[in-house]
């Protein structure tokens, strides 16, 4: 078997074990996934299986690509030649068409079938669960009838209703939660198949068998079988430190991200600008990966219920502090501030950047879900009740040490602070489908200044500019993605995947933004412009190494061990 490797930036590697969708290849993918998990390699963070490939996420400052490829080849050679996994059987009730399946009629027209025939063709096969990806618990099922082989939407929907049943190519799947998506929606189910409080969190597993059963909308409302009682987070120790008076545009709890669950389709999430998050924590004496508040564009107004030492880094959103006696100051970011009980913190007019990060000494106390406090908006879990903050929320923190007041006024070294601009150039490495784009398209991609569109969010930055026509126009078989992957949907307008991205995607990936430049993208706002510059793998790793060095230099200047 010929093994092919594709880099996704400098921190991820996709291993292809075949060139088509087949149970045999898929079984080998999952066998390799299990084999690698059983023998951990220093620097390897996690792996996520897809139809015919396995994507490995690793620390390039600990593990080289050459060593990783060699290690994978050794394990591939030891895989069984023939094996299959047959899991549990499931029957899923679906209400087709109408408001539940808005694309049923267009699919019928495209396939020259009546809507009833489309439904019959979709319900006829027994499907295999090949992989989980795209969103938490999203199952990729195959294969559909040849008569239902339809293309994805030219432009993905920004929101697909939870429970939607969809098709694309010869794939079918179910959306567990409301997320963006480009598949064709033909029905909906209320059958529950993902619960982040369970282990494993997904009801459907690779190798399981699935059949669909048509029901009426009325029957659908009572069709959710009992999946048993899910566990709930235990009580959180700590004291209420912050009361939310006004939540701002989008304020969420984030940390370094949720690792180890991409194989279940769970996004990493975490701070969009991890460098600013780490700086905020280091300033107040927290671990760099501790939970913080990520504040987007229009900031919140917060009342402090206890004395606290805080820091605000990232974007300049016009920070101000009001003391209990009514005195108010506008303050710069990137420094520690000691607030007395009863003080208020708010934001005025934005000056630069998009996202600010607020840390509190001692750290916010938030329930860990699947190993992280990060808010996963697409799955509605983690953070503060799985959602953005709202007025009236209270946030708890651990009791900080008694000398916090002595640390007020510490400032992140000015030369080591980022400069946020509305025009940026970010460095990229060629993506897995780089060669599938015409030479002219690749040159245009590197020469164009793209504009950030209003539909951009934590899932991805949607760009407008020169379209990216592909030289090879066949459907891309869904495989792993990473933060910074630049996808080109059918309309050719690039989308740069970000922190809440799906774990797998089926659009062509022309390039991947290097890790050291992701913070620049995180701080762009609609209307800002971005261009791309191709670099080598060695340059990407050197840039990441320099970023780590800068953080260590700042830490030493503050008297910290980083």
PEZI-V848496 format. One record per pair of residues at least 6 apart in sequence whose C-alpha atoms are under 7 Angstrom apart, sorted by the first residue. I is the first residue (numbers start at 0). J is the second residue. If there is no record, write none. Layout:
# PEZI-V848496
i=I j=J
i=I j=J
This chain:
# PEZI-V848496
i=1 j=16
i=2 j=14
i=2 j=15
i=2 j=16
i=3 j=14
i=3 j=15
i=3 j=16
i=4 j=12
i=4 j=13
i=4 j=14
i=4 j=15
i=5 j=12
i=5 j=13
i=5 j=14
i=5 j=431
i=6 j=12
i=6 j=13
i=6 j=430
i=6 j=431
i=7 j=430
i=7 j=481
i=7 j=511
i=8 j=428
i=8 j=511
i=8 j=512
i=8 j=513
i=9 j=59
i=9 j=513
i=9 j=536
i=9 j=539
i=9 j=540
i=10 j=56
i=10 j=57
i=10 j=58
i=10 j=59
i=11 j=54
i=11 j=55
i=11 j=56
i=11 j=57
i=12 j=54
i=12 j=55
i=12 j=56
i=13 j=52
i=13 j=53
i=13 j=54
i=13 j=55
i=13 j=479
i=14 j=52
i=14 j=53
i=14 j=54
i=15 j=51
i=15 j=52
i=15 j=53
i=16 j=24
i=16 j=28
i=16 j=51
i=16 j=52
i=17 j=24
i=17 j=51
i=19 j=51
i=20 j=50
i=20 j=51
i=23 j=83
i=24 j=51
i=25 j=50
i=25 j=51
i=25 j=129
i=26 j=82
i=26 j=83
i=26 j=84
i=28 j=48
i=28 j=51
i=28 j=52
i=28 j=53
i=29 j=48
i=31 j=74
i=31 j=75
i=32 j=46
i=32 j=48
i=42 j=57
i=42 j=58
i=42 j=61
i=42 j=62
i=43 j=56
i=43 j=57
i=43 j=58
i=44 j=56
i=44 j=57
i=45 j=55
i=45 j=56
i=45 j=259
i=46 j=53
i=46 j=54
i=46 j=55
i=46 j=56
i=46 j=262
i=47 j=53
i=47 j=54
i=47 j=55
i=47 j=261
i=47 j=262
i=48 j=54
i=48 j=130
i=48 j=262
i=49 j=130
i=49 j=477
i=49 j=478
i=49 j=479
i=50 j=129
i=50 j=130
i=50 j=477
i=52 j=478
i=54 j=479
i=59 j=540
i=84 j=206
i=85 j=206
i=85 j=207
i=86 j=206
i=86 j=207
i=86 j=208
i=87 j=207
i=87 j=208
i=88 j=207
i=88 j=208
i=88 j=209
i=89 j=208
i=89 j=209
i=89 j=210
i=90 j=209
i=90 j=210
i=90 j=211
i=90 j=212
i=91 j=190
i=91 j=210
i=91 j=211
i=91 j=212
i=92 j=188
i=92 j=211
i=92 j=212
i=92 j=213
i=92 j=214
i=92 j=219
i=92 j=222
i=93 j=186
i=93 j=187
i=93 j=188
i=93 j=211
i=93 j=212
i=93 j=213
i=93 j=214
i=93 j=219
i=94 j=186
i=94 j=187
i=94 j=188
i=94 j=213
i=94 j=214
i=94 j=215
i=94 j=216
i=94 j=219
i=95 j=185
i=95 j=186
i=95 j=187
i=95 j=213
i=96 j=103
i=96 j=185
i=96 j=186
i=99 j=186
i=99 j=187
i=100 j=184
i=100 j=185
i=100 j=186
i=100 j=187
i=101 j=184
i=101 j=185
i=102 j=183
i=102 j=184
i=102 j=185
i=103 j=114
i=103 j=184
i=103 j=185
i=104 j=114
i=107 j=113
i=107 j=114
i=107 j=117
i=110 j=146
i=110 j=147
i=120 j=144
i=121 j=143
i=122 j=210
i=122 j=211
i=122 j=212
i=124 j=143
i=124 j=210
i=125 j=208
i=125 j=209
i=125 j=210
i=126 j=140
i=126 j=141
i=126 j=142
i=126 j=208
i=126 j=209
i=126 j=210
i=127 j=140
i=127 j=141
i=127 j=206
i=127 j=207
i=127 j=208
i=127 j=209
i=128 j=138
i=128 j=139
i=128 j=140
i=128 j=141
i=128 j=204
i=128 j=205
i=128 j=206
i=128 j=207
i=128 j=208
i=129 j=139
i=129 j=140
i=129 j=205
i=129 j=206
i=130 j=138
i=130 j=139
i=130 j=205
i=131 j=137
i=131 j=138
i=131 j=139
i=131 j=262
i=131 j=263
i=131 j=264
i=132 j=138
i=132 j=262
i=132 j=263
i=132 j=264
i=132 j=501
i=132 j=502
i=132 j=503
i=133 j=264
i=133 j=501
i=133 j=502
i=133 j=503
i=133 j=504
i=134 j=264
i=134 j=265
i=134 j=266
i=134 j=501
i=134 j=502
i=135 j=175
i=135 j=263
i=135 j=264
i=135 j=265
i=135 j=266
i=135 j=378
i=136 j=175
i=136 j=192
i=136 j=193
i=136 j=201
i=136 j=263
i=136 j=264
i=136 j=265
i=137 j=172
i=137 j=173
i=137 j=174
i=137 j=175
i=137 j=264
i=138 j=172
i=138 j=173
i=139 j=170
i=139 j=171
i=139 j=172
i=140 j=170
i=140 j=171
i=140 j=172
i=141 j=169
i=141 j=170
i=141 j=171
i=142 j=169
i=142 j=170
i=143 j=169
i=143 j=170
i=143 j=171
i=144 j=169
i=145 j=169
i=147 j=169
i=148 j=167
i=148 j=168
i=148 j=169
i=149 j=167
i=149 j=168
i=150 j=167
i=150 j=168
i=151 j=167
i=151 j=181
i=151 j=182
i=151 j=183
i=152 j=181
i=152 j=182
i=152 j=183
i=153 j=488
i=153 j=489
i=153 j=490
i=154 j=181
i=154 j=488
i=154 j=489
i=154 j=490
i=155 j=179
i=155 j=180
i=155 j=181
i=156 j=179
i=156 j=180
i=156 j=181
i=157 j=179
i=157 j=180
i=158 j=177
i=158 j=178
i=158 j=179
i=158 j=180
i=159 j=177
i=159 j=178
i=159 j=179
i=159 j=180
i=160 j=176
i=160 j=177
i=161 j=174
i=161 j=175
i=161 j=176
i=161 j=177
i=162 j=173
i=162 j=174
i=162 j=175
i=162 j=176
i=162 j=187
i=162 j=188
i=162 j=189
i=163 j=173
i=163 j=174
i=163 j=184
i=163 j=186
i=163 j=187
i=163 j=188
i=164 j=172
i=164 j=173
i=164 j=174
i=164 j=184
i=164 j=185
i=164 j=186
i=164 j=187
i=165 j=171
i=165 j=172
i=165 j=173
i=165 j=182
i=165 j=183
i=165 j=184
i=165 j=185
i=165 j=186
i=166 j=172
i=166 j=182
i=166 j=183
i=166 j=184
i=167 j=182
i=167 j=183
i=175 j=193
i=176 j=377
i=176 j=378
i=177 j=377
i=178 j=377
i=188 j=219
i=189 j=219
i=189 j=220
i=189 j=222
i=189 j=223
i=190 j=222
i=190 j=223
i=190 j=224
i=191 j=223
i=192 j=201
i=192 j=202
i=192 j=203
i=193 j=200
i=193 j=201
i=193 j=202
i=194 j=200
i=194 j=201
i=195 j=368
i=195 j=369
i=196 j=229
i=196 j=230
i=196 j=231
i=196 j=368
i=197 j=229
i=197 j=230
i=201 j=263
i=232 j=366
i=235 j=364
i=235 j=365
i=235 j=366
i=237 j=364
i=237 j=395
i=237 j=396
i=237 j=397
i=237 j=398
i=238 j=395
i=238 j=396
i=238 j=397
i=239 j=304
i=239 j=393
i=239 j=394
i=239 j=395
i=239 j=396
i=240 j=303
i=240 j=304
i=240 j=305
i=240 j=394
i=240 j=395
i=240 j=396
i=241 j=301
i=241 j=302
i=241 j=303
i=241 j=304
i=241 j=393
i=241 j=394
i=241 j=395
i=242 j=301
i=242 j=302
i=242 j=303
i=242 j=304
i=242 j=391
i=242 j=392
i=242 j=393
i=242 j=394
i=243 j=300
i=243 j=301
i=243 j=302
i=243 j=389
i=243 j=390
i=243 j=391
i=243 j=392
i=243 j=393
i=244 j=300
i=244 j=301
i=244 j=302
i=244 j=390
i=244 j=391
i=245 j=299
i=245 j=300
i=245 j=301
i=245 j=390
i=246 j=299
i=246 j=300
i=246 j=388
i=246 j=389
i=246 j=390
i=247 j=297
i=247 j=298
i=247 j=299
i=248 j=295
i=248 j=296
i=248 j=297
i=248 j=298
i=249 j=294
i=249 j=295
i=249 j=387
i=250 j=292
i=250 j=293
i=250 j=294
i=250 j=295
i=250 j=387
i=250 j=388
i=251 j=292
i=251 j=293
i=251 j=294
i=251 j=374
i=251 j=382
i=251 j=387
i=251 j=388
i=252 j=290
i=252 j=291
i=252 j=292
i=252 j=293
i=252 j=373
i=252 j=374
i=252 j=382
i=252 j=383
i=253 j=269
i=253 j=270
i=253 j=290
i=253 j=291
i=253 j=292
i=253 j=293
i=253 j=372
i=253 j=373
i=253 j=374
i=253 j=382
i=254 j=269
i=254 j=270
i=254 j=288
i=254 j=289
i=254 j=290
i=254 j=291
i=254 j=372
i=254 j=373
i=255 j=269
i=255 j=270
i=255 j=273
i=255 j=288
i=256 j=267
i=256 j=268
i=256 j=269
i=256 j=371
i=256 j=373
i=257 j=267
i=257 j=268
i=257 j=269
i=257 j=369
i=257 j=370
i=257 j=371
i=257 j=373
i=258 j=267
i=261 j=502
i=264 j=502
i=265 j=502
i=266 j=499
i=266 j=500
i=266 j=501
i=266 j=502
i=267 j=498
i=267 j=499
i=268 j=373
i=268 j=375
i=268 j=498
i=268 j=499
i=269 j=373
i=269 j=498
i=270 j=276
i=270 j=293
i=270 j=498
i=271 j=498
i=271 j=518
i=271 j=521
i=272 j=518
i=272 j=521
i=274 j=518
i=275 j=312
i=275 j=313
i=275 j=356
i=276 j=291
i=276 j=356
i=277 j=287
i=277 j=288
i=279 j=310
i=279 j=311
i=279 j=312
i=279 j=356
i=279 j=357
i=279 j=358
i=280 j=286
i=280 j=287
i=280 j=289
i=280 j=358
i=281 j=287
i=282 j=310
i=282 j=334
i=282 j=335
i=282 j=409
i=283 j=308
i=283 j=309
i=283 j=310
i=283 j=335
i=283 j=359
i=283 j=360
i=284 j=360
i=285 j=360
i=285 j=361
i=285 j=362
i=289 j=362
i=290 j=362
i=290 j=363
i=290 j=372
i=291 j=356
i=291 j=357
i=291 j=358
i=291 j=363
i=292 j=356
i=292 j=357
i=292 j=358
i=293 j=354
i=293 j=355
i=293 j=356
i=293 j=357
i=294 j=354
i=294 j=355
i=294 j=356
i=295 j=353
i=295 j=354
i=295 j=355
i=296 j=316
i=296 j=349
i=296 j=353
i=296 j=354
i=298 j=316
i=298 j=345
i=298 j=346
i=299 j=345
i=299 j=346
i=300 j=344
i=300 j=345
i=301 j=343
i=301 j=344
i=301 j=345
i=302 j=341
i=302 j=342
i=302 j=343
i=302 j=344
i=303 j=340
i=303 j=341
i=303 j=342
i=303 j=343
i=304 j=340
i=304 j=341
i=305 j=339
i=305 j=340
i=306 j=338
i=306 j=339
i=306 j=340
i=307 j=337
i=307 j=338
i=307 j=339
i=307 j=359
i=307 j=360
i=308 j=335
i=308 j=336
i=308 j=337
i=308 j=338
i=308 j=359
i=308 j=360
i=308 j=403
i=308 j=404
i=309 j=335
i=309 j=336
i=309 j=337
i=309 j=357
i=309 j=358
i=309 j=359
i=309 j=360
i=310 j=333
i=310 j=334
i=310 j=335
i=310 j=336
i=310 j=357
i=310 j=358
i=310 j=359
i=311 j=332
i=311 j=333
i=311 j=334
i=311 j=355
i=311 j=356
i=311 j=357
i=311 j=358
i=312 j=332
i=312 j=333
i=312 j=355
i=312 j=356
i=312 j=357
i=313 j=354
i=313 j=355
i=313 j=356
i=314 j=351
i=314 j=352
i=314 j=353
i=314 j=354
i=314 j=355
i=315 j=332
i=315 j=349
i=315 j=350
i=315 j=351
i=315 j=352
i=316 j=346
i=316 j=347
i=316 j=348
i=316 j=349
i=316 j=350
i=316 j=351
i=317 j=346
i=317 j=347
i=317 j=348
i=317 j=349
i=317 j=350
i=318 j=329
i=318 j=330
i=318 j=331
i=318 j=345
i=318 j=346
i=318 j=347
i=319 j=327
i=319 j=328
i=319 j=329
i=319 j=330
i=319 j=344
i=319 j=345
i=319 j=346
i=320 j=327
i=320 j=328
i=320 j=329
i=320 j=343
i=320 j=344
i=320 j=345
i=321 j=327
i=321 j=328
i=321 j=342
i=321 j=343
i=321 j=344
i=322 j=342
i=322 j=343
i=323 j=341
i=323 j=342
i=333 j=410
i=333 j=411
i=334 j=408
i=334 j=409
i=334 j=410
i=334 j=411
i=335 j=407
i=335 j=408
i=335 j=409
i=335 j=410
i=336 j=407
i=336 j=408
i=337 j=404
i=337 j=407
i=351 j=419
i=351 j=420
i=352 j=419
i=352 j=420
i=352 j=522
i=352 j=523
i=353 j=522
i=353 j=523
i=353 j=524
i=354 j=522
i=360 j=399
i=361 j=396
i=361 j=397
i=361 j=398
i=361 j=399
i=362 j=396
i=362 j=397
i=363 j=395
i=363 j=396
i=363 j=397
i=364 j=395
i=364 j=396
i=364 j=397
i=365 j=372
i=365 j=382
i=365 j=383
i=366 j=372
i=367 j=381
i=368 j=381
i=372 j=381
i=372 j=382
i=373 j=381
i=373 j=382
i=374 j=380
i=374 j=381
i=374 j=382
i=374 j=385
i=374 j=386
i=375 j=381
i=375 j=385
i=376 j=385
i=376 j=386
i=379 j=385
i=379 j=386
i=411 j=553
i=412 j=553
i=415 j=549
i=415 j=553
i=419 j=519
i=419 j=522
i=421 j=523
i=421 j=527
i=421 j=528
i=422 j=527
i=422 j=528
i=422 j=529
i=423 j=528
i=423 j=529
i=423 j=530
i=424 j=529
i=424 j=530
i=424 j=531
i=424 j=532
i=425 j=512
i=425 j=516
i=425 j=530
i=425 j=531
i=425 j=532
i=426 j=512
i=426 j=513
i=426 j=516
i=426 j=531
i=426 j=532
i=426 j=533
i=426 j=534
i=427 j=510
i=427 j=511
i=427 j=512
i=427 j=513
i=427 j=531
i=427 j=532
i=427 j=533
i=427 j=534
i=428 j=510
i=428 j=511
i=428 j=512
i=428 j=513
i=428 j=533
i=428 j=534
i=428 j=535
i=428 j=536
i=429 j=509
i=429 j=510
i=429 j=511
i=430 j=508
i=430 j=509
i=430 j=510
i=430 j=511
i=431 j=508
i=431 j=509
i=432 j=507
i=432 j=508
i=432 j=509
i=433 j=508
i=433 j=509
i=433 j=510
i=435 j=469
i=435 j=470
i=435 j=471
i=436 j=468
i=436 j=469
i=436 j=470
i=436 j=471
i=437 j=468
i=437 j=469
i=437 j=470
i=440 j=467
i=440 j=468
i=443 j=465
i=445 j=530
i=445 j=531
i=445 j=532
i=447 j=464
i=447 j=465
i=447 j=530
i=448 j=464
i=448 j=528
i=448 j=529
i=448 j=530
i=449 j=462
i=449 j=463
i=449 j=464
i=449 j=528
i=449 j=529
i=449 j=530
i=450 j=462
i=450 j=463
i=450 j=464
i=450 j=526
i=450 j=527
i=450 j=528
i=450 j=529
i=451 j=460
i=451 j=461
i=451 j=462
i=451 j=463
i=451 j=524
i=451 j=525
i=451 j=526
i=451 j=527
i=451 j=528
i=452 j=461
i=452 j=462
i=452 j=463
i=452 j=525
i=452 j=526
i=453 j=525
i=454 j=461
i=455 j=461
i=457 j=497
i=457 j=498
i=457 j=499
i=458 j=496
i=458 j=497
i=458 j=498
i=458 j=499
i=458 j=500
i=459 j=494
i=459 j=495
i=459 j=496
i=459 j=497
i=459 j=500
i=460 j=494
i=460 j=495
i=460 j=496
i=461 j=493
i=461 j=494
i=461 j=495
i=462 j=492
i=462 j=493
i=462 j=494
i=463 j=492
i=464 j=492
i=466 j=491
i=466 j=492
i=467 j=487
i=467 j=491
i=467 j=492
i=468 j=491
i=475 j=505
i=475 j=506
i=475 j=507
i=476 j=505
i=477 j=503
i=477 j=504
i=477 j=505
i=478 j=503
i=478 j=504
i=478 j=505
i=479 j=502
i=479 j=503
i=479 j=504
i=480 j=502
i=480 j=503
i=480 j=504
i=482 j=496
i=482 j=497
i=482 j=498
i=482 j=500
i=483 j=495
i=483 j=496
i=483 j=497
i=483 j=511
i=483 j=512
i=483 j=513
i=483 j=517
i=484 j=495
i=484 j=496
i=484 j=508
i=484 j=510
i=484 j=511
i=484 j=512
i=485 j=493
i=485 j=494
i=485 j=495
i=485 j=496
i=485 j=508
i=485 j=509
i=485 j=510
i=485 j=511
i=486 j=493
i=486 j=494
i=486 j=495
i=486 j=506
i=486 j=507
i=486 j=508
i=486 j=509
i=487 j=493
i=487 j=494
i=487 j=506
i=487 j=507
i=487 j=508
i=487 j=509
i=488 j=506
i=488 j=507
i=513 j=539
i=514 j=543
i=515 j=542
i=515 j=543
i=515 j=546
i=551 j=561
i=554 j=560
i=554 j=561
